[in-house]
């Protein structure tokens, strides 16, 4: 009962806080008019100095967020800085409806994102161009905003954005001189330096340079993170009708991989410290090198027509050696945690005699992965505004292309000199010796390579019928063509067995429609519908496959059509004053054609017979309540269900039918507010709440057991800022002030990462 009371009190606390948020008084109609911003530079400055972005950065969306018929949340540069949000995962944790998947020893290590119930790992874009590498986006020093677009979004960014997407907006030269330095110190060895320097050479030329250096240990644990980066950019034709921006980003990370502690049946194993490391600190590492070159052109062809073109080449290499905490954790009482089953409803099993108090090691240990993602991409469109009769049009027509190349070398360090696997000694389960003291011989185990070409064409039109009605229509065609091959390498002889090259091409048709009604210039009510299609090979690192048994194909995904999803949303938005927006939406995402493996004899091809959905409500607030009071807040209630997970005609029982969708937090949200008491002092306070989410589904072995759920958590944060002068300020940040114990990146019946513990950071900000 104590546990239930704790959860209910935290939920009530969050809901009560959100429910009592004050709203400002009505402003006049003239104050509420949203003016079309003349240049991107002006828009960037508004985003930088406010929690409200009036318009997203997408060139495919012509209207302000107020008049966009979908949920769009922009985490502005000011919101990032005021809360001390440094990484993409930290930023997204303040967005409701998001959870993070666990790193897998064989499946890669990076940002694994679930958005509104569905995988969005490969749905990240940078300046509107897809960035599909699986890596950790550990620092936002060169980005001025994080945009989260929710619901099926293939029509805008293509290739399977079923859940929505995340777009990072890069910093580019501005039309005024500025120099910003930040020096930070804090607990857990926190040290950080950032610099943002902008110089206008003349009326047509400007330079900008962003630099970053960072080091800290993970709060509450001992893993270390180090990185540095540099990002110069130059804009030609700054004030001309045509301007071009060339930019470069280099970032180098040297991190300790983080897998956390054993986690079974929805909770960590009792008696095991959150600080324990079950890997090998002298072997495990994660090194990332990220290089990106971008060339962007914006040209006003005429007063009613504008050309936008962006080209990018990126090269991301990640070397990671990991030792995932797999195996048997035999506790002092001779019991080891195990998955709940019909035959074992205790969640524990007897250990082998003599193993009490030991961690019996298994799984990938000292497992090495060297991945490289190269991508060349271009997106070019023309925005034309014209009128047909009484209807105003904002038409966007464009084309795009991208080429992704992916290679991965797998290997290991824990081998004897002859290439055989070395024995791995057990560890003390409560005080593991996380160093490898055995033989260390590097042996390759495999090599794989893949590529994916995507050719796109799209058309959007926003039709305005008078002052109150807008109809947004869009259609996109993506042609994908990819291939993948995986080779095996014998560790003892070095013999390479070449794998089969699998190829797949698809034609994807995506579309959307949104109808918006504006009762007043400062409000909107909308209804939207969109679809998304996702091929088997949706990145260069993925592949279709075939299984051949005794010369007969027994499983095949290469002949399967793309999966399909649809999204429905009804919402309303209200611009309470020129700088404060309130939004709310009811939504439903449906995967109506999900690829499921066939278990019918003689029918090996996977079929699109699966069905599931997620539905819910989301609310948002952002901007200035008064000139001294800023606020950003959002909350969501969601639930999802599996309608079908077996092919039609399957001889086996569909045990998952009716189960709740996994990794969908029922209630989630965040709140952050600052108040400027006078010219010198500002205080901030915020909280982030993540509700329970289901972690398991049913099968023949556990169909009598209730689905396992995670525990909820509530994290409190605060800040104090002192402005010594207009150029010098000091900021004190406190995060997880109550020292809440919580877990993220959960791999149930495996491991989970403890959330960051209590920490403090002191920043010195200087402008000159």
N, C-alpha and C positions, 0 to 999 in steps of 0.2 A: 504493500500500500504506500510505503514511503516513496518508492520509485514512481508510482503513478502520480502522486501528489506533486513531486518535483516537476514532472513533465507538464502537468496541467497548469501549474503556476507559471512556468516559463511561457507556455503558449498564451495564456491569459495576459501575461505582462506585455508580450509583443503586440497582440491584437488590440489591447487597451491603448497602448502607446500610439499605434497607427490611427486608431479611431478618434483620438482626441487632438489630432494635428489641426491647428487653426488655419483658416483661409483668409486671405486679404479681402478687403472690400472691393466692390465693382469699380472698374475704371471706365472712363468714357470711351465711346466708340472710336474716337480719333486716337486715343492712346493705344487701343487694342489692335489697330491695323498693323499687319505684318508687312513691312516693306521689303520688296525684292532687293537683296543685297547686291551692290554693283560689282564687287570683286571678292574673290576667295580670301584675300588678305583680311578684309574687314570681317568676314564671317569667322575666320580663325581667331581674331582678337576677341570677338564676342564669346566664342566657345571658351577661350582661355580664361576670361574674367568672370565667368558665370557657371552655375550648375545647370543652366538650361541652354541647350543648343537649338536655335530656332529652325535649323534646317540640317539634314544629314549631308554628308560629303558626296553621296552618290550622284553621278551625272545622269543616272537613269531615272531618278526621282526628281520631278520638277517642282513639286509643291513643298511648302513648309510642313514640318512634322504635325502641326495642328490639323492640316488638311490631307495627311497621308493615311490611307485606309488600311493600316496595320499597326501592330505594336512595335515601336522603335524606341529603344532606350539608348541614350548617349551619355557615357561617363566622360565628362569633360576633363580637360587638363587641370582645372581648378579643383574639381572633385577628387581627382587622382592625387594631387599634391596635398590637399588639406587632410586627406585620410592616410597619407603615407602608403599608397598602393603602388607597388613597384613592378610586379609581374602581371602577366595576363591572368593567371589563375587568381591572384589576389583581387584584381579588378572584377572578374566575373563572379567571384564569391559574393559580391554585393548585389548581384542580379538574381531575382527570384526564378525558381524553376530550373536551376542549374546544379548538377552534381558532377563529380570527377571520378573517372575510372582508375583502377590500380595499374601500376606498371607490371608488365609480364616479362618473365625471364626470356621467353622466346618470341614474344609478340611486339617488342619494342618498348622504348622508354620515352615518355613525353607527355604533352598536354592531351589527356583523353577526356573529352567534354561530352556530357549528356545535356541536351537542351530540350525542355518541354517533353522529356521522356524518351527522346531518340538520340542516337549517336550523332554528334556534331564534330568529331575529331578532325575530319578533313574539310570542315566548312569554314575555315578561316581565310579571309582575304586581307590583303594590304593595299590600301588605296583602290579598292574595287577589283583587284586582280587576285585570283586564287593562289593561295600559298599552302600547298597540300603536304608539306613535309611533317612527319611525326617527330617533333622536337619540343624542348622546353623553351617557351618564349618568356625568358626570365626577367627581362627588363624593358620598360616602356620609356626609356630616356629620350628616344627619338620620335615619340608619338604624342600628338596633342589631344587625341580622343580615342575611346573604344566604343564602337557602335554595335549594338546587339539587335538584330532583326529577327523577329520570332514568327514561326509558322513556315509552311512550305515556301521556299524561296528560290527554286531552280530557275524560275523565269528571269531573275535578276543576275544570278551568279552561276547558274548551270550545274550540271553533273551532281544531282542527287541531294540538294539541300532540303531534306525532308523536314528537319526540325527547325530550320532557320540558320542564321550564320552570324559570325563575328567579324567585323571589319576594323582594322587598325588604320588610323589616319596619320600619315607621316608629317613631321614638321618640315616646312619649306621657308625660304626667305620671305621677310616681311618688308613693309614699306617705311620702316623707321629703324634708327639705330638703337640697339639695346644690348646689354651684357648682364647676364644673370649667373651668379655663382651660388652653389649650395654645398655646404660642408656638414656632414652628419656624423655623430658618434652615438653609441648606445650600448645597451646590454648585449650579452652573447657575442662579444667581439665585433659589434657593428661599426663599420667604417664606410663612408660613402662620400664621393665627390661627383658633382655634375656641373657642367658649364654649358650655357646657351648664349652664343654670341652672334649678333646679327649686324651687318654693316651694309648700308646703302652707299654704293660707290658714286653713282650719279642717278639721274632720273630713270635710266633704263636697266641698271645693273645692281644686283644685291647678292651678298654672300651670307651664308649662315653655317655655323659650326656647332654641333652638339657633341659633348664628350662625357664619358662616365667611367668611374672606377668604383668597385664595390667589393666588400668582404664581410661575411658574418657567419656565425654558426646558427643552425636551425634552433629556434627558441624551445628549450626543453629537451634538446638532444645534442649530440656532438658532431653531426654531419656539417661539413663546411662548404660554403658557396663563395666562389670568387669569380669575378668577371670584369671586363673592361670593354669599352666601345668608343668608336669615333664615327661621326656622320656629317661630312661636309656636303653642302649643296649650293648651287648658284642658279639664279634666275636672270634670264636675258629678256629685255622688253618689259620690264616691271610695270610700267604705266602705259604700254602700248596696247593696241587691240589684239596683238598676237604676242604671247609670251611663252618662253620655254624654260623648263627647270630640269637641270641635271643633278642627280644626287647619288651618293654612295653611302652605304652602311657597312661597317665592319664591327662584329662583336665576337669576343672570345670568352667562353665559359670554362671553368675548371671546378667541377662540383663532385661531392660525394653522393652517389645514388642513395635514394631514400625509399625504403620499403616498409619500415616500421616494425611492428610487433605482431605476434600471432593473434588471430581474430577468428573466433568460431561462433556460429549460431547467433550472430547479431551483437556480439560484445567481445572485448579483449579478454584474454585468458587471465583469470584471477591469480594474483600473486606475482605476475610478471611486470617488471618496471617498464614504463613508457620510454625510458632512456636506453633500453637494451638494444644492442646491435648484433644480429645473427648472421651478418655477412663476414667478409674478410677485408678489413680496412686497408691492408697493405696491397690488395689486388683491385678492389672495387674503385671505379672512377667513372666520371662522365665528362668528356671534353667535347665542346661544341664550337665550331667555327662557322660563322654566318657572314656571307658576303652578298651584297645586293646592289645592283646598279639600276637606277630608274631614270627614264627620260619622259617628261610630260610636256604636252603642248596644249595650250588653250588659245583659241582664235575666234574673235568676233567677226564672222564673215560679213554680217550685216546687222543692223539694229535688232533683227528678229531671228537671227541664226547664229549658232555658235558651234564650233568644232572642238571636241575633246579627244585627245589621243594619249594613251599611256603605254609605255613599253618597259618591260623589266626583265633583267636576267639575274637569277639568284643561284647561289651555290652554297648548300648547307651540308656540312659534314659533321657527323656525330660518332665519336668512339666511346663506347660504354662497356665496362666490365662490371657485371652484376652477380650477386649471390643472393637470390631470393630466399626468404625464410620458409622453405618448404621442408617437410619431414614430420617427425613425431615429437611432440613436446610432452615428455613424461614428467609429471609433477611429483612432488615429494611423497604423495600418498599412493604412488603406483598407478595413477590414472592419467590418461592422456585425452585431451579434447578431440572430439570427432564430430562429423556431421550427424544431425538428427535423422533417424530413419524409423520406419515402422517397427523394426526389431530392436532398435536402441533409441529410446526416447529420453535418455538421461543426458546425452551429449558427451559421454565419456566412455572410454574403453580401457580394458586392463592392459598394462604395459608388459612387455616381455620381462621375465625375471631378471633382476639385476640392473634394470635400466632406470629405476626411480631417480628423479632429479636430473635427468639428462635430456639433451636435445639430440635426437638421432637424425643426422643430416641426410637429406636427399634432395633431388631436383637439381636444376642448373646451378652450379657453383663455379666461380671464376669464369663465368660465361661471357665471351667477348663478341661484340657486334660493332662492325665498322660500316656505317651507312652513309651514302652520299646521294643527295637530291639536287639535281640541276633542273632549272626550269627557264624557258624563254616564253614570254607571253606578251600579247598586245591586245588592247581593246580600244576601238575607235568608234565614236558616234557623233552624230549631228543632232543638235537640238534646234528645232524650228517652231516658231510660234506664228500662227496664222488664224484666219477666221473663215468659216463657211456659213453664210447666212447669219443666224443669231448665235452660232456656236463658236466659242474660242477653243483653239487646239494648242496643246503643247506636245509636240511630236518628237520622239527620240528614236532614231534608227541607227543601228550599229552592227558591227561585225567584230569578232574576236578570234584569236587562235592562241594555242599554247602547246608546248612540247615539254613533257616531263620525262626525265631519265633518272632511274634509280638503280643503285647497286648496293649489295650488302655482302660482306664477308663475315661468316660466323666462325668462331674458334673458341679455344679454351686454354687456360693456363695450368689446370690441375691434371697433368699427365706425367707418367714416368718417362724416362729417357727413351724407352722403346715405343712410346705412343699409346701405351695402355693407360686406362683411367687409374689414377692414384686413389688409394683408400683415403677416405675423409673421416678423421676421428670425431667422436661425439663431443658436444660442448656441455658445460654446466647450464642447465635450462634457466637458472636464475641469475647467473653471473657469467655469461658466455665470453670465452676468450676469442675475440673477433679478429684474429690474425692467422694467416695461413703459414704454417711452419713446415709443410711437407715439400715434396719435389715440385718445382715450377718449370714446366716446359710448354712453350707455346705451340699449339697444334691447330691448324685450320680444319674445320669440319664441313664447310660448305660455302658456296658462292651462288648468288642469285642476281639476276638483272631483269629490269622491266622498263617499258616505256609506254607512254600514253600521249596520243595526239588528240586534241579537241579543237574542232572548227565550229564556230558559232555565228548565228545571225539572229537579231532580235528587233522588235518593234514595240514601242510603247506610245500610247496616246492618252492624254488627259483632256477630256472634253468638259468645258464649262458652259452650263446652261444658266445664264444670268448670274446673279450674285449668290445663289443658294445651293446649286446642284453641281456636283462634279462626278464624272464617270471616268474611272481609270481602267484601261484595257492594256494587256500586254501578252505577247507571244514570243517564244524563243525556240530555236532549233539548234541542238548540239549533236554533232556527229563525232563519236568517239571511236578511236582505233588504237588498240593496245596489244601488247604481248608480254609474256613473262616466262622465264626459264629458271629452274633451280637445280644446281649441281650438288652432288655429295662428294666429300673428300675423306678418304680413309686416314685416320690419325696415325696408324702404324706404318703405312706404306706410302702415303701421299697420293695414292691412286685417285684420279678424278673420274666419277661416273656422271656423264653429262645427262641432264634431265630433259624432259620433253618441253618443247616450246609451245605454250598455249596462246592462242590468239582469240581476240573477241572484238567485234565492232558493233556499235549500236547507233540508232537514230533516236534521239530523245526530243519529245515535244512537250514544252512546259508553257503554262499560261496562267493568267490571273485576271480577275475582274473585281473592281471595288467601286461601290456607290456611296458617295458622301453627301449628306445634307447639312447645310449650315443655317441653323435657326437664327444665329446672330453672327456678325463678323468674327467674334471671339470664341465661337464654339462650333463643334461638328459632331455629327452622328453618322456612323458608317457601317456598311455591311461588305464583307470581302470573301472571296473564294479563290483558291489557288491550288495548283497541283505541283508535284515534284516527281521526277523519275531518277532512279539510281541503278546504273548497270552493275554487273558483277565486278568488273574491273573499273572502279571509280577513281583509282589513283595508279600511278606507275608502280607502287609498292604492293599492289594487290593483284590477284589473278583468278581466273576461272580454273577449274581443275577436273581431272578425271581419275577415277579409281578403277584399276583393272585387276581382276582376280581370275587366275587360271585362263588368261587370254580373253576374258569377257568383261566388258564395261559394266561395273556394278553401281557406280555413282558418277554423275556428270552435272556440272553447273555451267558448262560452256555453251549449251544450247538454250539457256534460260533467258527470257526477255527481261528487260529492266523492271525492277520493283516500282510500284506506284503508290503515292500518298496524296491525300487531299487535305486541305485546311479550310475551316470555316471560322469566321470571326465577326462578332458584332461588338462595336465599341463606341465610346464617346470621349471627346476631349474638350477641355474648357480652359482658355487662356484667361485666368482670373485677373491678372494685370499683365502689362507688356513683358514682364520677366518671370512669370510663374505659370506653369502648365499643370493641369490635373488631367489624368487619363484613366480609363477603365475599359476592360474588354472581357467578353465571354468567348471562349474559343473551344474548338474541337479539332484535333489532328487525327486523321485516320490513315493507317496503312491498309489499303484494301487489296493489295496484291503483293504479298510477302513471299520471298523465295524460301521454300522448305524442301528439305531432302526427301526424295521419294523412298518409301520402304515397301513398295509393291514389287514383287518379283517380276523381273523382265521389263520393268519400266525404270531405268536408272536415272533419267533426266530429272533434275530438280524442277519443281513446279511452283507457279505463283498462286498457291492456294491458302497461304497464311493471311490472317486478319487480326488487327488489334487497333486500339485507339487510346488517346489521352485527351481529357477534356478538363476545363477549369476556368477560373476567374483570375484576372490580374489587374492590380491597381497601381498607379504611379503618381508621384508628385515631384516637381523639380523647379528650382529657380529661387527668386527673391520674394519672400513674403513682405518684407520692407527693405529699405536700403541698407539696414544693418543686420537683417535676419535672413540667412540662406538655408535652404533645405533641399535634400534629395531623399526620396523614400519610395519603396516599392514593395509589394507583397503579392503572393500568388497562392491559390488553392488549386491542387491538381489531383486527379486520379486517372488511372489507366487500367485496361483489361485486355487479356488475350482472348480473342473470339475463336481463333482456330490456329493450331500450330502443326497439324498433320495434313498430308495431301488427301484430297477427296478419294474415298475408296480404300484408305489405309486399313490394313488388317489389325493394327494396333490401337490401343486406347489413347485418346488425346488427353493425357493427364493435366496438361497445362491449360486446357480450355476453362475459362472462367477465373483463372488466376489474375491477381493484380500485377500490373507491369512493374518490373524491377527498376531501381535507381530513379524513382520518381518521388521526390519529397512531397508529402501531402500538403504541408504548409511551409512556406519559406518567404523570407523577405529581409530587407535591411532598411536602416534609417540613419541619416547623418545630418546634423544641423550645426551651424555656427552662428554666434551672435557677437556683433561688434559693439562693445560697451562704450568705447570712445575711440579717439584717433590712435591710441596706443594698444589697447587690450582687446583680444578676441578669444572666445572660448568655444570649443566644439565638443559634441558628444554624439555617439552613435552606437548602434547595436546591429548584430546580424543573427538571424534565427534560421535554423534548418530543422525541419520536422522529420518525423520518422519516414523511412522509405523501405519498401520490400526489397529483400536481397536474394531470395530463392524462389524457385517455381517447383511445381510438383512433378513427380515421376513415379514409376512403378514401385520404387523402394521407399518413398516418403509421402505417399498420397494420403496417409492418415494423420500427417503432421501439419499443423498450421504453417503458413508461409512465415519465414523468419523476417523480422524487421530490425532496422538499425535504431539506435537511440537518438533522440533529438538533442539539440544544444543551442545555447544562447551566449553570444560573445559581446562584451562591452568594450568600447573604445572611447578615447577622449583626447583633446588637445588644448593647449594654451599657446597663444601667439602674442608676442610683444613686439610692437613696431617702435624701435628706437628712433628711427627717422624714416623718411620716405624711401631711403635706399637700403637701410639695414633693419633686419627683423630676426627674431629668434622664435623657434617653434619647439615645443615639447609635446611629443606624441606618446600616448600610453595605449597599448593594444592588449586585448584579452585581460582587462584589469582584474577580473574576478578569478583568473587562473582556471577557467573552465576546462575540464577534461573532455575532449571530444575526438572523433576519428573521421578521417576523410580517405578518399582513394581506396575504398574497401574492396577487397577480394575475399568474400565470405568463405569460411572454412579454409583460410589461407593466412592473409595478413591484412593490415590496415595501417595507415599513417596517422600517428597522433597529431592533432591540430597543434599549431604553434602555441606555446605557453605565454605567460605574461612577459611583456618586454617593453622597454622604453627607448625612445630615440630623441636626441636633441639636435636640431638643425639650425645652422646659421645661414641666412639668406642675404646675399649682398648684390645690389644692382649698381651699375655705374655706366 
